[in-house]
Amino acid sequence: MEDIEKFVELFDPLERENLTLLRDHRTGAVFIECHILASKITSLGTTDVPLDAEASAEYRANRDVVADHAAFEQMRSDAVEGRRFSNIVAEFDGEADEPLKIIGGQHRFEAISEAQEEDVDIEHGVKVYFQLDNEQRLDVQIISNTNISVSKELLDRMFETLAGAELRDWCQKCGLLEKKQDFADKPGRSNPITVKEARSFITNYYLGKAVDSADWASRDTTPQLVESGKREPVIWRETKQRHPELWKDPKLRGAGKAFAALRAAQMAAFYDNTKDKYMGPADYRHKAKNLALLAGWAFVAGCLSENLTRLKRHYSLAEKGKSKDPLRADLLANGRHSTDPANYRGLGYRSDPKERGRFAELFWLQAEKGLGISKKGIELAIQEYEAKQANLRARAMRDKLK
């Protein structure tokens, strides 16, 4: 009640004489709904809001503002013309310099702020929560963002932030994220690594580690992808349970650093220093962002973790092809099988099981001699994958006859 009194004193809502205190019966979160002048919202509010202020204060759960979206342009125009917005969601923190923490509606907040420059100062509807714990705050942020079609990448980032900083710290130490950088909140070739990519990398490293290299030809070596948009995907939870020391695993960290080096080398191969810009197709330089490629590379790294000679060849791929890109994206684009559909664009454009399995075979073959990726190597890898899958299907049918 002291917090509510302080809120009323600071923000002077229209309903100050008749505020109704409500409770969300699912989470127990307490809130009020009221209307506040734009000048107070903008001067005492902020969208710079962490999900966990104590453990991960420097990382945000809000989506980035999409300034060039048509809907946002319309929102800006409406705000200047006096539109009264609603559905702004916030948490009140009476101890902060900017006590109104905007959890949902950051685009509205920005539009209102710009309208302030035109002296437009009217009341807007705000749902204000009080004294949320982390679970309640996560729930509010998910619900608020779902109203504007939250991406699975943002959900993953929010869930991982609440779970702790281990995955983010690991990616930063490996170079998969820059220092102080957070996971991407939406898909994009030029965006930072996503939570799904990071989880899938680690998961496939350990899936590969569980395969004896002598059994490679007879085992199903199709890498897996960690499901996105769920708080605790089964395969990710199992990976952490089976490998509780994974954050301190030096070999896993070495794999992460090697893949970060490969990604950097792939980008650098398309950068023209004389023109100070990237050249060639954008997809080529971002080829290491392909999920199937990432999963296949990590799977092979895990399987070869005890074979230091072949592992070195696997990691040294980043050093190959000084005149061309290490991943030979041009050759990958021509890699295909006779059974592929007409709209198949070549290896490295999809992330389905077939694509992941083919990449695993390709990196396995490359590690035999360490000569880099070649046209013949790609063709053989695709044939090896198809032959292996045919043998596995035949074996399964044979077992059913017993």
Salt bridges, closest charged atoms under 4 A:
ASP12 OD1 - ARG16 NH1 2.56
GLU15 OE2 - HIS35 ND1 2.68
GLU17 OE2 - ARG16 NE 3.92
ASP48 OD1 - ARG60 NE 2.24
GLU73 OE2 - ARG76 NH1 2.97
ASP78 OD2 - ARG83 NH2 3.30
GLU91 OE1 - ARG137 NE 2.88
GLU114 OE1 - ARG76 NE 3.11
GLU123 OE1 - ARG84 NH1 2.97
GLU135 OE2 - ARG231 NH2 2.70
ASP139 OD1 - ARG26 NH1 2.97
GLU160 OE1 - ARG199 NH2 2.68
ASP182 OD2 - ARG157 NE 3.72
ASP182 OD1 - ARG168 NE 3.04
ASP185 OD1 - LYS186 NZ 3.54
GLU197 OE1 - LYS289 NZ 3.25
GLU227 OE1 - LYS230 NZ 3.46
GLU232 OE2 - LYS240 NZ 3.39
GLU238 OE1 - ARG242 NH2 3.90
ASP283 OD1 - ARG189 NH1 3.92
ASP283 OD2 - LYS287 NZ 2.74
GLU306 OE2 - LYS209 NZ 3.29
GLU306 OE2 - LYS251 NZ 2.98
ASP330 OD2 - ARG328 NH2 3.29
ASP340 OD1 - LYS354 NZ 3.67
ASP340 OD1 - ARG358 NH2 2.96
GLU361 OE2 - LYS388 NZ 2.64
GLU379 OE2 - LYS375 NZ 2.61
GLU386 OE2 - ARG358 NH2 2.91
ASP399 OD1 - LYS402 NZ 3.61
